[in-house]
Amino acid sequence: MPPTVESILALKYRSLLIIAETMYVSQKKAVKFVRGEKRLQRLVDEGRIRYDKPFGATNTMWRYNLADILKNVKTDFRLNELDPGLVVSG
């Protein structure tokens, strides 16, 4: 049975999350991904997004785990169906 568009997208999404597990983004980028400062704060308070502040200087920026951010990205309302043209297996 050939792979479906959905199964290929699911595998790519899981691969992306594995790669992003060790990556961090700034607060500014995290706010853009989750679509809002209050939403980001709520997700952090609920423990759904891990964050870190590197030890050292007092003016160091907060860093948010990219995999957690991607899991909580708000779906774009303009995307109402899958585009098979976006899927390239392999």
ZAMARGU-4260 file (C-alpha; in steps of 0.2 Angstrom, whole numbers, plus 5000, padded with zeros to 4 digits):
<rodrens>
0) 5000/5000/5000 | 5008/5017/4995 | 5010/5030/5008 | 4996/5043/5009 | 4999/5062/5010
5) 4994/5062/5028 | 5006/5048/5033 | 5020/5057/5024 | 5016/5074/5032 | 5015/5065/5049
10) 5032/5057/5047 | 5040/5074/5042 | 5031/5083/5057 | 5038/5070/5069 | 5056/5071/5061
15) 5055/5090/5063 | 5050/5089/5081 | 5065/5077/5085 | 5077/5089/5076 | 5069/5104/5085
20) 5070/5096/5102 | 5088/5103/5105 | 5084/5120/5098 | 5079/5136/5106 | 5071/5152/5100
25) 5069/5170/5107 | 5054/5176/5116 | 5050/5187/5101 | 5050/5173/5089 | 5040/5162/5101
30) 5027/5175/5102 | 5025/5175/5083 | 5024/5156/5082 | 5010/5154/5095 | 5002/5170/5090
35) 5002/5181/5105 | 5011/5186/5121 | 4997/5181/5132 | 4995/5164/5124 | 5014/5161/5126
40) 5013/5165/5144 | 4998/5154/5147 | 5007/5139/5138 | 5022/5142/5149 | 5012/5143/5165
45) 5003/5126/5160 | 5020/5118/5157 | 5017/5115/5139 | 5032/5125/5134 | 5049/5123/5142
50) 5060/5138/5143 | 5077/5142/5150 | 5088/5158/5154 | 5106/5155/5151 | 5117/5157/5167
55) 5128/5173/5166 | 5124/5191/5162 | 5108/5198/5169 | 5103/5205/5152 | 5102/5187/5145
60) 5086/5183/5135 | 5074/5169/5139 | 5075/5155/5127 | 5060/5144/5123 | 5061/5125/5117
65) 5057/5125/5098 | 5049/5108/5098 | 5037/5113/5112 | 5033/5129/5102 | 5030/5119/5086
70) 5018/5108/5095 | 5008/5123/5101 | 5008/5133/5085 | 4990/5140/5081 | 4983/5134/5065
75) 4982/5147/5051 | 4964/5150/5047 | 4968/5151/5028 | 4973/5133/5028 | 4957/5123/5025
80) 4964/5108/5017 | 4980/5098/5013 | 4990/5103/4998 | 4997/5087/4990 | 5010/5098/4981
85) 5019/5101/4997 | 5023/5083/5000 | 5038/5075/4993 | 5042/5058/5000 | 5060/5054/5004
</rodrens>
